[in-house]
Amino acid sequence: MKIKCIRTHHLRDHLETPFGFSQWFYDTRNTLWVEIVAEDGTTGWGECYGPSEVYQAAITSFYAPRLMGQDALATDVLWHTMWRASLDFARGGIMMGAMSGIDMALWDLRGKTLGVSVSDLMGGRYVDQVPCYATGMYFKEMSEADLILSIVEEATCYEQQGFQALKIKVGKNLAFDIRQVEAMRKALPNMTMMADSNHAYDLPEAIQIGRVLSEHGFGWFEEPLSPEFENQFRQLQDKVDIPIATGECEQTRYGFQRLLSTGGVQIAQPDLAYCGGISEALKIRSLASSMGINVVPHCWGTMLNLAAATHFLASGYREPGRKEVAPSLLEYDRTPNALRDELFDVPVRVENGVAQVPTGPGLGVTVKEDAMKSFEVRETEVKA
Ligand code: MG
């Protein structure tokens, strides 16, 4: 089964209301989808997390020509073909993100060809449902007092929809962050809550807010520090009583080996659309497992990445293992995104805050190709 054609689709949607986090504001949603067609017409779909135009160039000009005519089912062989082709100048970054979207599409294609789901290919499902946490509560352009009211109101809606867990953004400024944490816990005393600073704090600030999160019973502190200061994670962990989660900016088993070896990270968060794809995420999971660390993917984008993360969690053994194991939580972004919500005939079904693991072949979600065209900025095609 040879690869006959690789297309990329840069999709964009403009947001009615911009929203932000500790680093910047979004006014559009963009994604780069990868469509790989085998010689029998079977098609696999994948997604890249990051700047679509750059991904489109990397795939169209560099990786796709190298994959034409290769065995479409040989996911690991193709991964290492791409890795060796770009290792000398791109051990990570955008090139690895481009490889991730290709790899995800190849897993979808392999599952469709063999008539089994991606979680079957990963070794089977421990569960058929995965509880989600709602990601939202982003910043908006309004006074800080109004913003806290708005965030609490949004969180209350998720509780009413059945979510038992959610994640807020922190890292705006320390005074606001502390007020927000206090208001959220007061309004939702029984909710499982996590907080994400997107690497906004220096070490003294992270210690201070980490202690506040711990006092208010938060479940994890995500990206408290810059990924460039790996050794600070252990220093932070020694001073706060809350699990540290990070890894959405990290890639490959090699990168995670360095990060997790610091001993300062309890939850590893690779993004399957960026870390090296499904193939590499499984290797990262093996590496983390050998250190007693669980992997809970970062997930931001469309149903392709959400489906991949759902399969990944459903097929994951949770260290150290016990009969009544606490389930890992799937990140379910609730910010506006037409590219996630309007472009799939068969989406990942989420009801009462719980995702059903797709059972159809491949990723188990089906793209509405006609609807996709109305969001398309640019399509590229490389043929054998
Ligand atoms: Mg995050």
Residues whose N, C-alpha, C, O or C-beta is under 5 A from the ligand:
A	BS01	MG	D196 E222
